[in-house]
Amino acid sequence: MISSAHARTMAAYNRWMNERLYALCAGLPDTERKRDRGAFFKSVHGTLNHLLYGDRSWMSRFTGRDLGWRGPADELYADFASFAQRALSSIA
């Protein structure tokens, strides 16, 4: 079993990396973020969607809140500004 200190350290690391990732992605035009690049989640946008879905899914397990999403294939936010704002905020 992991300690609460380890969980807090990993959560801080996750937030730090998300901040760096979204800062870099903010420099891409929307068409480039959404362009199919042949990756598993197709685009940068699709990969960000997957990461956000995973983060929120884990948080919902900790808090017991139903997110109301059907699954990881749902596009959570179509525009990047909303996407980044929600990704970098605490679970709401």
TIBA-522249 format. One record per residue: residue number from 1; x, y, z negated of N, C-alpha, C, O, CB in turn. Coordinates in steps of 0.2 Angstrom, whole numbers. Glycine has a CB too. Layout:
BEGIN
NUM; X; Y; Z; X; Y; Z; X; Y; Z; X; Y; Z; X; Y; Z;
...
***
This chain:
BEGIN
1; 4; -6; 0; 0; 0; 0; 4; 6; 0; 10; 6; -3; -5; 0; -6;
2; 2; 11; 4; 6; 17; 4; 4; 22; -2; -1; 22; -4; 5; 21; 11;
3; 9; 26; -4; 8; 31; -9; 4; 37; -6; 4; 38; 0; 14; 33; -12;
4; 1; 41; -11; -3; 47; -8; 2; 52; -6; 1; 56; -1; -7; 50; -14;
5; 8; 52; -9; 14; 57; -6; 16; 55; 1; 17; 59; 5; 20; 56; -11;
6; 16; 49; 3; 18; 46; 9; 12; 49; 14; 13; 51; 20; 19; 39; 10;
7; 6; 47; 12; 0; 49; 16; 0; 57; 18; -1; 59; 23; -7; 47; 13;
8; 2; 61; 12; 2; 68; 13; 8; 70; 18; 7; 75; 22; 3; 72; 7;
9; 13; 67; 17; 19; 68; 22; 17; 67; 29; 19; 71; 33; 25; 64; 20;
10; 14; 61; 30; 12; 59; 37; 7; 64; 40; 7; 65; 46; 10; 52; 37;
11; 2; 66; 36; -3; 71; 38; 0; 78; 40; -1; 81; 45; -8; 72; 32;
12; 5; 80; 36; 9; 86; 37; 13; 85; 44; 13; 90; 48; 14; 88; 32;
13; 16; 79; 45; 19; 78; 51; 15; 78; 57; 16; 81; 62; 23; 72; 51;
14; 9; 75; 56; 4; 75; 62; 2; 82; 63; 1; 84; 69; -2; 71; 60;
15; 0; 86; 58; -2; 93; 60; 4; 97; 63; 3; 100; 68; -3; 96; 53;
16; 10; 96; 61; 16; 100; 64; 16; 98; 71; 17; 102; 76; 22; 98; 60;
17; 16; 91; 73; 17; 89; 80; 11; 91; 84; 12; 93; 90; 17; 81; 80;
18; 5; 91; 81; -1; 94; 85; 0; 101; 87; -2; 103; 92; -7; 93; 81;
19; 2; 105; 82; 4; 112; 83; 9; 113; 89; 7; 117; 93; 6; 116; 77;
20; 14; 109; 89; 19; 110; 94; 16; 107; 101; 17; 111; 106; 25; 105; 93;
21; 12; 102; 101; 9; 99; 107; 4; 104; 110; 5; 105; 116; 6; 92; 106;
22; 0; 107; 106; -5; 111; 109; -2; 118; 111; -4; 121; 116; -10; 113; 103;
23; 3; 120; 108; 7; 126; 110; 10; 125; 117; 10; 130; 121; 13; 128; 105;
24; 13; 119; 118; 16; 118; 125; 10; 117; 130; 11; 120; 135; 20; 111; 124;
25; 5; 114; 128; -1; 113; 133; -4; 119; 134; -7; 120; 140; -6; 108; 130;
26; -4; 124; 130; -7; 131; 131; -4; 134; 137; -7; 138; 140; -7; 135; 125;
27; 2; 132; 139; 6; 135; 144; 4; 132; 151; 6; 135; 156; 13; 135; 143;
28; 0; 127; 151; -2; 124; 157; -9; 127; 160; -13; 128; 156; -3; 116; 157;
29; -10; 128; 166; -16; 130; 169; -21; 124; 168; -19; 118; 167; -16; 132; 176;
30; -28; 126; 167; -33; 121; 166; -33; 115; 171; -34; 110; 169; -40; 124; 165;
31; -32; 117; 177; -32; 112; 182; -26; 107; 182; -27; 101; 183; -31; 116; 189;
32; -20; 110; 179; -15; 105; 178; -16; 101; 172; -14; 95; 172; -8; 109; 177;
33; -19; 103; 167; -21; 99; 161; -25; 94; 163; -25; 88; 160; -23; 104; 155;
34; -30; 95; 167; -35; 90; 169; -34; 86; 175; -37; 82; 177; -42; 94; 170;
35; -28; 87; 178; -26; 84; 184; -24; 76; 183; -21; 75; 178; -20; 87; 188;
36; -27; 72; 186; -26; 65; 185; -18; 63; 187; -16; 64; 192; -30; 60; 190;
37; -15; 61; 182; -7; 60; 183; -6; 52; 183; 0; 51; 182; -4; 63; 177;
38; -11; 48; 183; -10; 41; 183; -8; 38; 177; -6; 32; 176; -4; 40; 188;
39; -9; 42; 171; -7; 39; 165; -13; 35; 162; -19; 35; 165; -6; 45; 160;
40; -13; 32; 156; -18; 28; 154; -24; 32; 153; -30; 29; 154; -16; 25; 147;
41; -24; 38; 150; -30; 42; 149; -31; 47; 155; -34; 52; 154; -29; 46; 142;
42; -27; 46; 160; -28; 50; 166; -24; 56; 166; -19; 57; 170; -35; 51; 168;
43; -26; 61; 162; -23; 68; 162; -21; 70; 155; -22; 66; 150; -29; 73; 164;
44; -17; 75; 155; -15; 78; 149; -21; 79; 144; -21; 78; 138; -11; 85; 149;
45; -27; 82; 147; -33; 83; 144; -36; 77; 141; -38; 77; 135; -38; 87; 148;
46; -36; 72; 145; -38; 65; 142; -34; 62; 137; -37; 59; 132; -38; 60; 148;
47; -28; 63; 137; -23; 61; 131; -25; 65; 125; -25; 62; 120; -16; 62; 133;
48; -25; 72; 126; -27; 76; 120; -34; 74; 117; -34; 74; 111; -27; 83; 122;
49; -38; 72; 121; -45; 70; 119; -44; 64; 115; -47; 63; 110; -50; 69; 125;
50; -40; 59; 117; -39; 53; 114; -36; 54; 107; -38; 51; 102; -35; 48; 118;
51; -31; 58; 107; -28; 60; 101; -32; 63; 96; -32; 61; 90; -22; 65; 102;
52; -36; 68; 98; -41; 71; 93; -46; 66; 91; -48; 66; 85; -45; 77; 97;
53; -49; 62; 96; -54; 57; 94; -51; 52; 88; -54; 51; 83; -56; 53; 100;
54; -45; 50; 89; -41; 46; 84; -41; 49; 77; -42; 47; 72; -35; 44; 86;
55; -38; 56; 77; -38; 59; 71; -44; 60; 68; -45; 59; 62; -35; 66; 72;
56; -49; 62; 71; -56; 63; 68; -59; 57; 66; -63; 57; 61; -61; 67; 73;
57; -58; 51; 70; -61; 45; 68; -58; 43; 61; -61; 40; 56; -59; 39; 73;
58; -51; 44; 60; -48; 42; 54; -51; 46; 48; -52; 44; 43; -40; 43; 54;
59; -51; 53; 49; -54; 57; 44; -61; 55; 42; -63; 56; 37; -54; 65; 47;
60; -65; 53; 47; -72; 51; 46; -72; 45; 41; -77; 45; 37; -76; 50; 52;
61; -67; 41; 42; -67; 35; 37; -65; 37; 30; -68; 34; 25; -62; 30; 40;
62; -61; 42; 30; -59; 45; 23; -65; 49; 20; -66; 48; 14; -53; 49; 23;
63; -69; 52; 24; -74; 57; 21; -81; 53; 21; -85; 56; 17; -74; 63; 25;
64; -82; 48; 25; -88; 45; 25; -93; 49; 30; -99; 47; 30; -91; 44; 18;
65; -91; 54; 34; -95; 57; 38; -95; 54; 45; -90; 52; 48; -93; 65; 38;
66; -101; 54; 48; -102; 52; 54; -101; 57; 59; -104; 63; 58; -110; 49; 55;
67; -97; 57; 64; -95; 62; 68; -100; 63; 74; -100; 68; 77; -88; 61; 72;
68; -104; 58; 75; -110; 58; 80; -107; 57; 87; -110; 59; 92; -113; 65; 80;
69; -101; 55; 88; -98; 53; 94; -99; 46; 96; -99; 42; 92; -91; 55; 95;
70; -100; 45; 102; -102; 38; 105; -95; 34; 105; -95; 28; 103; -105; 38; 111;
71; -90; 37; 107; -84; 33; 107; -78; 37; 110; -79; 43; 112; -85; 27; 112;
72; -72; 34; 111; -66; 38; 113; -67; 40; 120; -63; 45; 122; -60; 34; 112;
73; -71; 38; 124; -72; 40; 131; -76; 47; 132; -76; 50; 137; -76; 35; 135;
74; -79; 49; 126; -83; 55; 126; -78; 61; 127; -72; 61; 124; -87; 56; 120;
75; -79; 66; 131; -75; 72; 132; -78; 76; 126; -83; 79; 126; -76; 75; 139;
76; -73; 77; 121; -75; 81; 115; -76; 88; 116; -81; 91; 114; -70; 80; 110;
77; -72; 91; 120; -72; 99; 122; -70; 99; 129; -64; 97; 131; -68; 103; 117;
78; -74; 103; 133; -72; 104; 140; -66; 109; 141; -62; 109; 145; -78; 105; 144;
79; -67; 114; 137; -62; 120; 138; -57; 120; 133; -58; 118; 127; -66; 127; 138;
80; -51; 121; 135; -45; 120; 131; -45; 125; 125; -43; 122; 119; -39; 122; 135;
81; -47; 131; 125; -47; 135; 119; -51; 132; 113; -49; 132; 108; -50; 142; 121;
82; -57; 129; 115; -61; 126; 110; -58; 120; 107; -58; 118; 101; -68; 124; 112;
83; -55; 116; 112; -52; 110; 111; -46; 111; 106; -46; 108; 100; -49; 107; 117;
84; -42; 116; 107; -36; 117; 103; -38; 120; 96; -35; 118; 91; -31; 122; 106;
85; -43; 124; 96; -46; 127; 90; -48; 121; 85; -46; 121; 79; -51; 132; 91;
86; -52; 117; 88; -55; 111; 84; -49; 106; 82; -50; 104; 76; -60; 108; 88;
87; -45; 105; 86; -39; 100; 85; -35; 103; 79; -32; 99; 75; -35; 99; 91;
88; -34; 109; 79; -29; 112; 74; -33; 114; 68; -29; 116; 63; -25; 118; 77;
89; -39; 113; 67; -43; 115; 61; -44; 109; 57; -43; 103; 60; -50; 119; 63;
90; -46; 110; 51; -48; 104; 47; -54; 101; 49; -58; 104; 53; -48; 106; 39;
91; -56; 95; 48; -62; 92; 50; -68; 96; 47; -69; 98; 42; -63; 85; 47;
92; -73; 97; 52; -78; 102; 50; -85; 98; 51; -90; 100; 50; -78; 108; 55;
***
